[in-house]
Amino acid sequence: MSATSTSAAARSHTRSLYRRLLRELPPLPGPRHRHPRTPVHSSIRSHFSEQQALADEHALARRQIGEQFLTYLRAQRVYGMLLQRYNPGMGMDEEERVRLSARRVGMEMPVEWKK
């Protein structure tokens, strides 16, 4: 394989990795072109722009670190989704959680008398 095709493949892989990393980040509240880059976006961008000036072996190591970070971000996203799915009462206060637990077993909480 020639050096040109190898470097083209490496650039293509790096671009793909960069896009996949950006997709895993939490979404911004609106269109990206209206908001300034977040510090995380800026850091990732600088990491990849520095990578173009590195030697092949260092660029390979940086791409591998990027792949590991991508795997970490993906795992965190899935963890958050599973946590929300299987622990629906996490965001509730104690009183609401007790009331819903009582309803689950067919009971109603008594109305408290307040002075």
Jmol script that loads the backbone (N, CA, C; Angstrom):
load data "model"
ATOM      1  N   MET A   1       0.844  -1.171   0.000  1.00  0.00           N
ATOM      2  CA  MET A   1       0.000   0.000   0.000  1.00  0.00           C
ATOM      3  C   MET A   1       0.889   1.234   0.000  1.00  0.00           C
ATOM      4  N   SER A   2       0.546   2.231  -0.738  1.00  0.00           N
ATOM      5  CA  SER A   2       1.384   3.425  -0.827  1.00  0.00           C
ATOM      6  C   SER A   2       1.146   4.336   0.371  1.00  0.00           C
ATOM      7  N   ALA A   3       2.092   5.225   0.595  1.00  0.00           N
ATOM      8  CA  ALA A   3       1.992   6.145   1.726  1.00  0.00           C
ATOM      9  C   ALA A   3       0.826   7.110   1.553  1.00  0.00           C
ATOM     10  N   THR A   4       0.531   7.475   0.320  1.00  0.00           N
ATOM     11  CA  THR A   4      -0.567   8.405   0.058  1.00  0.00           C
ATOM     12  C   THR A   4      -1.912   7.791   0.421  1.00  0.00           C
ATOM     13  N   SER A   5      -2.127   6.544   0.019  1.00  0.00           N
ATOM     14  CA  SER A   5      -3.397   5.905   0.333  1.00  0.00           C
ATOM     15  C   SER A   5      -3.513   5.614   1.825  1.00  0.00           C
ATOM     16  N   THR A   6      -2.378   5.322   2.475  1.00  0.00           N
ATOM     17  CA  THR A   6      -2.396   5.089   3.914  1.00  0.00           C
ATOM     18  C   THR A   6      -2.755   6.363   4.655  1.00  0.00           C
ATOM     19  N   SER A   7      -2.154   7.490   4.259  1.00  0.00           N
ATOM     20  CA  SER A   7      -2.451   8.743   4.937  1.00  0.00           C
ATOM     21  C   SER A   7      -3.881   9.195   4.636  1.00  0.00           C
ATOM     22  N   ALA A   8      -4.370   8.926   3.435  1.00  0.00           N
ATOM     23  CA  ALA A   8      -5.756   9.271   3.108  1.00  0.00           C
ATOM     24  C   ALA A   8      -6.723   8.444   3.947  1.00  0.00           C
ATOM     25  N   ALA A   9      -6.409   7.173   4.121  1.00  0.00           N
ATOM     26  CA  ALA A   9      -7.250   6.308   4.951  1.00  0.00           C
ATOM     27  C   ALA A   9      -7.206   6.758   6.411  1.00  0.00           C
ATOM     28  N   ALA A  10      -6.024   7.156   6.873  1.00  0.00           N
ATOM     29  CA  ALA A  10      -5.888   7.637   8.254  1.00  0.00           C
ATOM     30  C   ALA A  10      -6.683   8.924   8.453  1.00  0.00           C
ATOM     31  N   ARG A  11      -6.628   9.837   7.484  1.00  0.00           N
ATOM     32  CA  ARG A  11      -7.397  11.086   7.580  1.00  0.00           C
ATOM     33  C   ARG A  11      -8.895  10.796   7.582  1.00  0.00           C
ATOM     34  N   SER A  12      -9.309   9.866   6.750  1.00  0.00           N
ATOM     35  CA  SER A  12     -10.716   9.504   6.687  1.00  0.00           C
ATOM     36  C   SER A  12     -11.175   8.898   8.015  1.00  0.00           C
ATOM     37  N   HIS A  13     -10.350   8.028   8.581  1.00  0.00           N
ATOM     38  CA  HIS A  13     -10.676   7.405   9.866  1.00  0.00           C
ATOM     39  C   HIS A  13     -10.731   8.452  10.971  1.00  0.00           C
ATOM     40  N   THR A  14      -9.795   9.394  10.948  1.00  0.00           N
ATOM     41  CA  THR A  14      -9.762  10.454  11.951  1.00  0.00           C
ATOM     42  C   THR A  14     -11.009  11.325  11.853  1.00  0.00           C
ATOM     43  N   ARG A  15     -11.402  11.685  10.647  1.00  0.00           N
ATOM     44  CA  ARG A  15     -12.607  12.490  10.434  1.00  0.00           C
ATOM     45  C   ARG A  15     -13.845  11.741  10.935  1.00  0.00           C
ATOM     46  N   SER A  16     -13.908  10.445  10.636  1.00  0.00           N
ATOM     47  CA  SER A  16     -15.029   9.626  11.079  1.00  0.00           C
ATOM     48  C   SER A  16     -15.075   9.560  12.608  1.00  0.00           C
ATOM     49  N   LEU A  17     -13.925   9.382  13.214  1.00  0.00           N
ATOM     50  CA  LEU A  17     -13.844   9.318  14.677  1.00  0.00           C
ATOM     51  C   LEU A  17     -14.292  10.643  15.289  1.00  0.00           C
ATOM     52  N   TYR A  18     -13.865  11.751  14.716  1.00  0.00           N
ATOM     53  CA  TYR A  18     -14.249  13.081  15.196  1.00  0.00           C
ATOM     54  C   TYR A  18     -15.770  13.258  15.142  1.00  0.00           C
ATOM     55  N   ARG A  19     -16.371  12.868  14.042  1.00  0.00           N
ATOM     56  CA  ARG A  19     -17.826  12.999  13.903  1.00  0.00           C
ATOM     57  C   ARG A  19     -18.564  12.100  14.886  1.00  0.00           C
ATOM     58  N   ARG A  20     -18.062  10.877  15.064  1.00  0.00           N
ATOM     59  CA  ARG A  20     -18.704   9.964  16.025  1.00  0.00           C
ATOM     60  C   ARG A  20     -18.615  10.504  17.442  1.00  0.00           C
ATOM     61  N   LEU A  21     -17.481  11.119  17.788  1.00  0.00           N
ATOM     62  CA  LEU A  21     -17.342  11.722  19.118  1.00  0.00           C
ATOM     63  C   LEU A  21     -18.344  12.854  19.308  1.00  0.00           C
ATOM     64  N   LEU A  22     -18.485  13.701  18.319  1.00  0.00           N
ATOM     65  CA  LEU A  22     -19.428  14.814  18.429  1.00  0.00           C
ATOM     66  C   LEU A  22     -20.861  14.321  18.551  1.00  0.00           C
ATOM     67  N   ARG A  23     -21.192  13.220  17.887  1.00  0.00           N
ATOM     68  CA  ARG A  23     -22.547  12.668  17.984  1.00  0.00           C
ATOM     69  C   ARG A  23     -22.845  12.127  19.374  1.00  0.00           C
ATOM     70  N   GLU A  24     -21.826  11.651  20.082  1.00  0.00           N
ATOM     71  CA  GLU A  24     -22.039  11.078  21.409  1.00  0.00           C
ATOM     72  C   GLU A  24     -22.183  12.135  22.498  1.00  0.00           C
ATOM     73  N   LEU A  25     -21.755  13.361  22.222  1.00  0.00           N
ATOM     74  CA  LEU A  25     -21.870  14.412  23.225  1.00  0.00           C
ATOM     75  C   LEU A  25     -23.336  14.792  23.411  1.00  0.00           C
ATOM     76  N   PRO A  26     -23.693  15.298  24.597  1.00  0.00           N
ATOM     77  CA  PRO A  26     -25.085  15.716  24.801  1.00  0.00           C
ATOM     78  C   PRO A  26     -25.475  16.789  23.796  1.00  0.00           C
ATOM     79  N   PRO A  27     -26.701  16.751  23.313  1.00  0.00           N
ATOM     80  CA  PRO A  27     -27.117  17.733  22.299  1.00  0.00           C
ATOM     81  C   PRO A  27     -27.215  19.137  22.888  1.00  0.00           C
ATOM     82  N   LEU A  28     -26.957  20.118  22.042  1.00  0.00           N
ATOM     83  CA  LEU A  28     -27.127  21.511  22.431  1.00  0.00           C
ATOM     84  C   LEU A  28     -28.606  21.861  22.336  1.00  0.00           C
ATOM     85  N   PRO A  29     -29.059  22.891  23.050  1.00  0.00           N
ATOM     86  CA  PRO A  29     -30.485  23.203  23.048  1.00  0.00           C
ATOM     87  C   PRO A  29     -31.039  23.674  21.711  1.00  0.00           C
ATOM     88  N   GLY A  30     -30.202  24.121  20.812  1.00  0.00           N
ATOM     89  CA  GLY A  30     -30.676  24.599  19.518  1.00  0.00           C
ATOM     90  C   GLY A  30     -29.705  24.194  18.429  1.00  0.00           C
ATOM     91  N   PRO A  31     -29.861  24.770  17.246  1.00  0.00           N
ATOM     92  CA  PRO A  31     -28.934  24.451  16.147  1.00  0.00           C
ATOM     93  C   PRO A  31     -27.494  24.827  16.503  1.00  0.00           C
ATOM     94  N   ARG A  32     -26.548  24.014  16.069  1.00  0.00           N
ATOM     95  CA  ARG A  32     -25.140  24.224  16.417  1.00  0.00           C
ATOM     96  C   ARG A  32     -24.573  25.525  15.867  1.00  0.00           C
ATOM     97  N   HIS A  33     -25.035  25.941  14.708  1.00  0.00           N
ATOM     98  CA  HIS A  33     -24.457  27.140  14.115  1.00  0.00           C
ATOM     99  C   HIS A  33     -24.840  28.415  14.864  1.00  0.00           C
ATOM    100  N   ARG A  34     -25.823  28.354  15.740  1.00  0.00           N
ATOM    101  CA  ARG A  34     -26.236  29.529  16.514  1.00  0.00           C
ATOM    102  C   ARG A  34     -25.545  29.620  17.866  1.00  0.00           C
ATOM    103  N   HIS A  35     -24.958  28.531  18.329  1.00  0.00           N
ATOM    104  CA  HIS A  35     -24.327  28.511  19.645  1.00  0.00           C
ATOM    105  C   HIS A  35     -22.810  28.440  19.499  1.00  0.00           C
ATOM    106  N   PRO A  36     -22.104  29.099  20.413  1.00  0.00           N
ATOM    107  CA  PRO A  36     -20.637  28.951  20.381  1.00  0.00           C
ATOM    108  C   PRO A  36     -20.259  27.539  20.822  1.00  0.00           C
ATOM    109  N   ARG A  37     -19.072  27.125  20.452  1.00  0.00           N
ATOM    110  CA  ARG A  37     -18.621  25.792  20.848  1.00  0.00           C
ATOM    111  C   ARG A  37     -18.475  25.707  22.356  1.00  0.00           C
ATOM    112  N   THR A  38     -18.848  24.566  22.902  1.00  0.00           N
ATOM    113  CA  THR A  38     -18.640  24.343  24.330  1.00  0.00           C
ATOM    114  C   THR A  38     -17.169  24.035  24.550  1.00  0.00           C
ATOM    115  N   PRO A  39     -16.687  24.110  25.790  1.00  0.00           N
ATOM    116  CA  PRO A  39     -15.280  23.784  26.049  1.00  0.00           C
ATOM    117  C   PRO A  39     -14.918  22.352  25.633  1.00  0.00           C
ATOM    118  N   VAL A  40     -15.853  21.425  25.767  1.00  0.00           N
ATOM    119  CA  VAL A  40     -15.577  20.045  25.367  1.00  0.00           C
ATOM    120  C   VAL A  40     -15.403  19.966  23.851  1.00  0.00           C
ATOM    121  N   HIS A  41     -16.286  20.641  23.114  1.00  0.00           N
ATOM    122  CA  HIS A  41     -16.170  20.661  21.656  1.00  0.00           C
ATOM    123  C   HIS A  41     -14.838  21.272  21.232  1.00  0.00           C
ATOM    124  N   SER A  42     -14.469  22.371  21.878  1.00  0.00           N
ATOM    125  CA  SER A  42     -13.215  23.044  21.535  1.00  0.00           C
ATOM    126  C   SER A  42     -12.008  22.155  21.829  1.00  0.00           C
ATOM    127  N   SER A  43     -12.063  21.452  22.945  1.00  0.00           N
ATOM    128  CA  SER A  43     -10.959  20.564  23.316  1.00  0.00           C
ATOM    129  C   SER A  43     -10.805  19.425  22.319  1.00  0.00           C
ATOM    130  N   ILE A  44     -11.920  18.817  21.941  1.00  0.00           N
ATOM    131  CA  ILE A  44     -11.869  17.720  20.971  1.00  0.00           C
ATOM    132  C   ILE A  44     -11.361  18.236  19.629  1.00  0.00           C
ATOM    133  N   ARG A  45     -11.839  19.404  19.234  1.00  0.00           N
ATOM    134  CA  ARG A  45     -11.406  19.988  17.958  1.00  0.00           C
ATOM    135  C   ARG A  45      -9.905  20.251  17.962  1.00  0.00           C
ATOM    136  N   SER A  46      -9.387  20.821  19.046  1.00  0.00           N
ATOM    137  CA  SER A  46      -7.951  21.103  19.105  1.00  0.00           C
ATOM    138  C   SER A  46      -7.144  19.801  19.143  1.00  0.00           C
ATOM    139  N   HIS A  47      -7.675  18.790  19.812  1.00  0.00           N
ATOM    140  CA  HIS A  47      -7.007  17.486  19.872  1.00  0.00           C
ATOM    141  C   HIS A  47      -6.842  16.911  18.460  1.00  0.00           C
ATOM    142  N   PHE A  48      -7.884  17.028  17.646  1.00  0.00           N
ATOM    143  CA  PHE A  48      -7.816  16.470  16.303  1.00  0.00           C
ATOM    144  C   PHE A  48      -7.030  17.355  15.339  1.00  0.00           C
ATOM    145  N   SER A  49      -7.043  18.656  15.542  1.00  0.00           N
ATOM    146  CA  SER A  49      -6.258  19.513  14.646  1.00  0.00           C
ATOM    147  C   SER A  49      -4.764  19.378  14.940  1.00  0.00           C
ATOM    148  N   GLU A  50      -4.389  19.142  16.190  1.00  0.00           N
ATOM    149  CA  GLU A  50      -2.987  18.889  16.536  1.00  0.00           C
ATOM    150  C   GLU A  50      -2.520  17.562  15.945  1.00  0.00           C
ATOM    151  N   GLN A  51      -3.432  16.631  15.847  1.00  0.00           N
ATOM    152  CA  GLN A  51      -3.098  15.282  15.397  1.00  0.00           C
ATOM    153  C   GLN A  51      -2.590  15.277  13.954  1.00  0.00           C
ATOM    154  N   GLN A  52      -3.012  16.218  13.143  1.00  0.00           N
ATOM    155  CA  GLN A  52      -2.593  16.250  11.744  1.00  0.00           C
ATOM    156  C   GLN A  52      -1.102  16.534  11.612  1.00  0.00           C
ATOM    157  N   ALA A  53      -0.528  17.249  12.584  1.00  0.00           N
ATOM    158  CA  ALA A  53       0.885  17.610  12.507  1.00  0.00           C
ATOM    159  C   ALA A  53       1.798  16.537  13.112  1.00  0.00           C
ATOM    160  N   LEU A  54       1.244  15.520  13.721  1.00  0.00           N
ATOM    161  CA  LEU A  54       2.053  14.503  14.393  1.00  0.00           C
ATOM    162  C   LEU A  54       2.566  13.451  13.413  1.00  0.00           C
ATOM    163  N   ALA A  55       3.603  12.749  13.849  1.00  0.00           N
ATOM    164  CA  ALA A  55       4.117  11.616  13.069  1.00  0.00           C
ATOM    165  C   ALA A  55       3.081  10.496  13.091  1.00  0.00           C
ATOM    166  N   ASP A  56       3.216   9.566  12.171  1.00  0.00           N
ATOM    167  CA  ASP A  56       2.232   8.488  12.038  1.00  0.00           C
ATOM    168  C   ASP A  56       2.034   7.689  13.320  1.00  0.00           C
ATOM    169  N   GLU A  57       3.116   7.341  14.000  1.00  0.00           N
ATOM    170  CA  GLU A  57       2.980   6.509  15.205  1.00  0.00           C
ATOM    171  C   GLU A  57       2.282   7.273  16.323  1.00  0.00           C
ATOM    172  N   HIS A  58       2.559   8.573  16.443  1.00  0.00           N
ATOM    173  CA  HIS A  58       1.875   9.369  17.462  1.00  0.00           C
ATOM    174  C   HIS A  58       0.416   9.597  17.081  1.00  0.00           C
ATOM    175  N   ALA A  59       0.156   9.783  15.811  1.00  0.00           N
ATOM    176  CA  ALA A  59      -1.221   9.967  15.350  1.00  0.00           C
ATOM    177  C   ALA A  59      -2.038   8.702  15.601  1.00  0.00           C
ATOM    178  N   LEU A  60      -1.424   7.552  15.397  1.00  0.00           N
ATOM    179  CA  LEU A  60      -2.115   6.284  15.663  1.00  0.00           C
ATOM    180  C   LEU A  60      -2.463   6.171  17.144  1.00  0.00           C
ATOM    181  N   ALA A  61      -1.525   6.540  18.010  1.00  0.00           N
ATOM    182  CA  ALA A  61      -1.782   6.490  19.457  1.00  0.00           C
ATOM    183  C   ALA A  61      -2.905   7.447  19.835  1.00  0.00           C
ATOM    184  N   ARG A  62      -2.933   8.637  19.250  1.00  0.00           N
ATOM    185  CA  ARG A  62      -3.989   9.612  19.548  1.00  0.00           C
ATOM    186  C   ARG A  62      -5.343   9.109  19.045  1.00  0.00           C
ATOM    187  N   ARG A  63      -5.359   8.448  17.878  1.00  0.00           N
ATOM    188  CA  ARG A  63      -6.623   7.887  17.379  1.00  0.00           C
ATOM    189  C   ARG A  63      -7.119   6.784  18.302  1.00  0.00           C
ATOM    190  N   GLN A  64      -6.199   5.979  18.832  1.00  0.00           N
ATOM    191  CA  GLN A  64      -6.613   4.917  19.754  1.00  0.00           C
ATOM    192  C   GLN A  64      -7.185   5.500  21.047  1.00  0.00           C
ATOM    193  N   ILE A  65      -6.599   6.583  21.520  1.00  0.00           N
ATOM    194  CA  ILE A  65      -7.147   7.257  22.701  1.00  0.00           C
ATOM    195  C   ILE A  65      -8.542   7.806  22.379  1.00  0.00           C
ATOM    196  N   GLY A  66      -8.695   8.352  21.193  1.00  0.00           N
ATOM    197  CA  GLY A  66     -10.009   8.842  20.764  1.00  0.00           C
ATOM    198  C   GLY A  66     -11.039   7.729  20.713  1.00  0.00           C
ATOM    199  N   GLU A  67     -10.642   6.561  20.221  1.00  0.00           N
ATOM    200  CA  GLU A  67     -11.557   5.398  20.185  1.00  0.00           C
ATOM    201  C   GLU A  67     -11.960   4.986  21.599  1.00  0.00           C
ATOM    202  N   GLN A  68     -11.009   4.995  22.530  1.00  0.00           N
ATOM    203  CA  GLN A  68     -11.327   4.649  23.911  1.00  0.00           C
ATOM    204  C   GLN A  68     -12.291   5.664  24.521  1.00  0.00           C
ATOM    205  N   PHE A  69     -12.058   6.947  24.237  1.00  0.00           N
ATOM    206  CA  PHE A  69     -12.943   7.984  24.740  1.00  0.00           C
ATOM    207  C   PHE A  69     -14.344   7.832  24.148  1.00  0.00           C
ATOM    208  N   LEU A  70     -14.418   7.479  22.876  1.00  0.00           N
ATOM    209  CA  LEU A  70     -15.704   7.248  22.228  1.00  0.00           C
ATOM    210  C   LEU A  70     -16.439   6.094  22.901  1.00  0.00           C
ATOM    211  N   THR A  71     -15.725   5.016  23.189  1.00  0.00           N
ATOM    212  CA  THR A  71     -16.330   3.879  23.876  1.00  0.00           C
ATOM    213  C   THR A  71     -16.844   4.287  25.249  1.00  0.00           C
ATOM    214  N   TYR A  72     -16.071   5.111  25.957  1.00  0.00           N
ATOM    215  CA  TYR A  72     -16.482   5.598  27.276  1.00  0.00           C
ATOM    216  C   TYR A  72     -17.753   6.448  27.169  1.00  0.00           C
ATOM    217  N   LEU A  73     -17.791   7.370  26.213  1.00  0.00           N
ATOM    218  CA  LEU A  73     -18.974   8.214  26.053  1.00  0.00           C
ATOM    219  C   LEU A  73     -20.213   7.398  25.715  1.00  0.00           C
ATOM    220  N   ARG A  74     -20.044   6.414  24.851  1.00  0.00           N
ATOM    221  CA  ARG A  74     -21.162   5.552  24.476  1.00  0.00           C
ATOM    222  C   ARG A  74     -21.671   4.774  25.688  1.00  0.00           C
ATOM    223  N   ALA A  75     -20.745   4.240  26.491  1.00  0.00           N
ATOM    224  CA  ALA A  75     -21.129   3.488  27.688  1.00  0.00           C
ATOM    225  C   ALA A  75     -21.851   4.387  28.690  1.00  0.00           C
ATOM    226  N   GLN A  76     -21.402   5.628  28.842  1.00  0.00           N
ATOM    227  CA  GLN A  76     -22.063   6.553  29.755  1.00  0.00           C
ATOM    228  C   GLN A  76     -23.473   6.902  29.282  1.00  0.00           C
ATOM    229  N   ARG A  77     -23.643   7.062  27.983  1.00  0.00           N
ATOM    230  CA  ARG A  77     -24.971   7.360  27.444  1.00  0.00           C
ATOM    231  C   ARG A  77     -25.918   6.196  27.698  1.00  0.00           C
ATOM    232  N   VAL A  78     -25.458   4.978  27.428  1.00  0.00           N
ATOM    233  CA  VAL A  78     -26.292   3.788  27.648  1.00  0.00           C
ATOM    234  C   VAL A  78     -26.593   3.623  29.136  1.00  0.00           C
ATOM    235  N   TYR A  79     -25.601   3.875  29.996  1.00  0.00           N
ATOM    236  CA  TYR A  79     -25.797   3.784  31.443  1.00  0.00           C
ATOM    237  C   TYR A  79     -26.879   4.759  31.903  1.00  0.00           C
ATOM    238  N   GLY A  80     -26.836   5.976  31.404  1.00  0.00           N
ATOM    239  CA  GLY A  80     -27.847   6.970  31.767  1.00  0.00           C
ATOM    240  C   GLY A  80     -29.235   6.553  31.324  1.00  0.00           C
ATOM    241  N   MET A  81     -29.340   6.002  30.108  1.00  0.00           N
ATOM    242  CA  MET A  81     -30.645   5.544  29.614  1.00  0.00           C
ATOM    243  C   MET A  81     -31.176   4.394  30.473  1.00  0.00           C
ATOM    244  N   LEU A  82     -30.314   3.439  30.822  1.00  0.00           N
ATOM    245  CA  LEU A  82     -30.747   2.304  31.639  1.00  0.00           C
ATOM    246  C   LEU A  82     -31.132   2.750  33.046  1.00  0.00           C
ATOM    247  N   LEU A  83     -30.384   3.696  33.586  1.00  0.00           N
ATOM    248  CA  LEU A  83     -30.689   4.209  34.919  1.00  0.00           C
ATOM    249  C   LEU A  83     -32.068   4.861  34.938  1.00  0.00           C
ATOM    250  N   GLN A  84     -32.384   5.642  33.917  1.00  0.00           N
ATOM    251  CA  GLN A  84     -33.702   6.273  33.846  1.00  0.00           C
ATOM    252  C   GLN A  84     -34.806   5.242  33.647  1.00  0.00           C
ATOM    253  N   ARG A  85     -34.534   4.230  32.833  1.00  0.00           N
ATOM    254  CA  ARG A  85     -35.555   3.228  32.534  1.00  0.00           C
ATOM    255  C   ARG A  85     -35.893   2.369  33.748  1.00  0.00           C
ATOM    256  N   TYR A  86     -34.883   1.926  34.489  1.00  0.00           N
ATOM    257  CA  TYR A  86     -35.125   0.972  35.567  1.00  0.00           C
ATOM    258  C   TYR A  86     -35.215   1.605  36.942  1.00  0.00           C
ATOM    259  N   ASN A  87     -35.034   2.898  37.058  1.00  0.00           N
ATOM    260  CA  ASN A  87     -35.207   3.609  38.323  1.00  0.00           C
ATOM    261  C   ASN A  87     -36.071   4.840  38.091  1.00  0.00           C
ATOM    262  N   PRO A  88     -37.353   4.637  37.783  1.00  0.00           N
ATOM    263  CA  PRO A  88     -38.183   5.782  37.427  1.00  0.00           C
ATOM    264  C   PRO A  88     -38.425   6.751  38.571  1.00  0.00           C
ATOM    265  N   GLY A  89     -38.241   6.334  39.814  1.00  0.00           N
ATOM    266  CA  GLY A  89     -38.508   7.210  40.954  1.00  0.00           C
ATOM    267  C   GLY A  89     -37.318   8.031  41.394  1.00  0.00           C
ATOM    268  N   MET A  90     -36.247   8.016  40.628  1.00  0.00           N
ATOM    269  CA  MET A  90     -35.043   8.729  41.050  1.00  0.00           C
ATOM    270  C   MET A  90     -35.255  10.229  41.182  1.00  0.00           C
ATOM    271  N   GLY A  91     -36.034  10.821  40.331  1.00  0.00           N
ATOM    272  CA  GLY A  91     -36.211  12.262  40.364  1.00  0.00           C
ATOM    273  C   GLY A  91     -37.347  12.717  41.271  1.00  0.00           C
ATOM    274  N   MET A  92     -38.001  11.797  41.962  1.00  0.00           N
ATOM    275  CA  MET A  92     -39.147  12.152  42.802  1.00  0.00           C
ATOM    276  C   MET A  92     -38.708  12.437  44.232  1.00  0.00           C
ATOM    277  N   ASP A  93     -39.534  13.239  44.914  1.00  0.00           N
ATOM    278  CA  ASP A  93     -39.267  13.440  46.336  1.00  0.00           C
ATOM    279  C   ASP A  93     -39.795  12.228  47.115  1.00  0.00           C
ATOM    280  N   GLU A  94     -39.448  12.140  48.375  1.00  0.00           N
ATOM    281  CA  GLU A  94     -39.772  10.963  49.195  1.00  0.00           C
ATOM    282  C   GLU A  94     -41.278  10.761  49.328  1.00  0.00           C
ATOM    283  N   GLU A  95     -42.016  11.832  49.509  1.00  0.00           N
ATOM    284  CA  GLU A  95     -43.462  11.726  49.698  1.00  0.00           C
ATOM    285  C   GLU A  95     -44.152  11.144  48.460  1.00  0.00           C
ATOM    286  N   GLU A  96     -43.767  11.605  47.280  1.00  0.00           N
ATOM    287  CA  GLU A  96     -44.358  11.113  46.037  1.00  0.00           C
ATOM    288  C   GLU A  96     -43.986   9.647  45.808  1.00  0.00           C
ATOM    289  N   ARG A  97     -42.762   9.280  46.138  1.00  0.00           N
ATOM    290  CA  ARG A  97     -42.320   7.897  45.963  1.00  0.00           C
ATOM    291  C   ARG A  97     -43.109   6.952  46.869  1.00  0.00           C
ATOM    292  N   VAL A  98     -43.357   7.365  48.119  1.00  0.00           N
ATOM    293  CA  VAL A  98     -44.136   6.539  49.052  1.00  0.00           C
ATOM    294  C   VAL A  98     -45.571   6.412  48.563  1.00  0.00           C
ATOM    295  N   ARG A  99     -46.154   7.511  48.079  1.00  0.00           N
ATOM    296  CA  ARG A  99     -47.530   7.470  47.584  1.00  0.00           C
ATOM    297  C   ARG A  99     -47.660   6.518  46.398  1.00  0.00           C
ATOM    298  N   LEU A 100     -46.715   6.578  45.459  1.00  0.00           N
ATOM    299  CA  LEU A 100     -46.773   5.693  44.295  1.00  0.00           C
ATOM    300  C   LEU A 100     -46.516   4.233  44.677  1.00  0.00           C
ATOM    301  N   SER A 101     -45.656   4.001  45.661  1.00  0.00           N
ATOM    302  CA  SER A 101     -45.420   2.623  46.130  1.00  0.00           C
ATOM    303  C   SER A 101     -46.682   2.055  46.758  1.00  0.00           C
ATOM    304  N   ALA A 102     -47.390   2.852  47.519  1.00  0.00           N
ATOM    305  CA  ALA A 102     -48.640   2.396  48.140  1.00  0.00           C
ATOM    306  C   ALA A 102     -49.680   2.083  47.071  1.00  0.00           C
ATOM    307  N   ARG A 103     -49.785   2.925  46.065  1.00  0.00           N
ATOM    308  CA  ARG A 103     -50.742   2.675  44.982  1.00  0.00           C
ATOM    309  C   ARG A 103     -50.399   1.410  44.212  1.00  0.00           C
ATOM    310  N   ARG A 104     -49.116   1.111  44.103  1.00  0.00           N
ATOM    311  CA  ARG A 104     -48.689  -0.079  43.360  1.00  0.00           C
ATOM    312  C   ARG A 104     -49.222  -1.351  44.010  1.00  0.00           C
ATOM    313  N   VAL A 105     -49.324  -1.359  45.340  1.00  0.00           N
ATOM    314  CA  VAL A 105     -49.822  -2.551  46.024  1.00  0.00           C
ATOM    315  C   VAL A 105     -51.303  -2.444  46.360  1.00  0.00           C
ATOM    316  N   GLY A 106     -51.983  -1.430  45.804  1.00  0.00           N
ATOM    317  CA  GLY A 106     -53.437  -1.340  45.952  1.00  0.00           C
ATOM    318  C   GLY A 106     -53.904  -0.538  47.142  1.00  0.00           C
ATOM    319  N   MET A 107     -53.065   0.285  47.700  1.00  0.00           N
ATOM    320  CA  MET A 107     -53.466   1.088  48.864  1.00  0.00           C
ATOM    321  C   MET A 107     -53.401   2.565  48.494  1.00  0.00           C
ATOM    322  N   GLU A 108     -54.138   3.344  49.240  1.00  0.00           N
ATOM    323  CA  GLU A 108     -54.089   4.804  49.088  1.00  0.00           C
ATOM    324  C   GLU A 108     -53.525   5.372  50.373  1.00  0.00           C
ATOM    325  N   MET A 109     -52.710   6.375  50.259  1.00  0.00           N
ATOM    326  CA  MET A 109     -52.158   7.030  51.448  1.00  0.00           C
ATOM    327  C   MET A 109     -53.248   7.867  52.088  1.00  0.00           C
ATOM    328  N   PRO A 110     -53.327   7.848  53.413  1.00  0.00           N
ATOM    329  CA  PRO A 110     -54.343   8.679  54.090  1.00  0.00           C
ATOM    330  C   PRO A 110     -54.004  10.156  53.919  1.00  0.00           C
ATOM    331  N   VAL A 111     -55.065  10.971  53.901  1.00  0.00           N
ATOM    332  CA  VAL A 111     -54.869  12.411  53.804  1.00  0.00           C
ATOM    333  C   VAL A 111     -54.433  12.892  55.171  1.00  0.00           C
ATOM    334  N   GLU A 112     -53.352  13.623  55.237  1.00  0.00           N
ATOM    335  CA  GLU A 112     -52.833  14.107  56.509  1.00  0.00           C
ATOM    336  C   GLU A 112     -53.611  15.342  56.953  1.00  0.00           C
ATOM    337  N   TRP A 113     -53.863  15.380  58.243  1.00  0.00           N
ATOM    338  CA  TRP A 113     -54.564  16.519  58.783  1.00  0.00           C
ATOM    339  C   TRP A 113     -53.546  17.614  59.061  1.00  0.00           C
ATOM    340  N   LYS A 114     -53.829  18.804  58.543  1.00  0.00           N
ATOM    341  CA  LYS A 114     -52.918  19.931  58.747  1.00  0.00           C
ATOM    342  C   LYS A 114     -53.621  21.014  59.519  1.00  0.00           C
ATOM    343  N   LYS A 115     -52.925  21.648  60.442  1.00  0.00           N
ATOM    344  CA  LYS A 115     -53.482  22.706  61.271  1.00  0.00           C
ATOM    345  C   LYS A 115     -53.535  24.004  60.561  1.00  0.00           C
TER     346      LYS A 115
END
end "model"
wireframe off; spacefill off
backbone 0.3
color backbone group
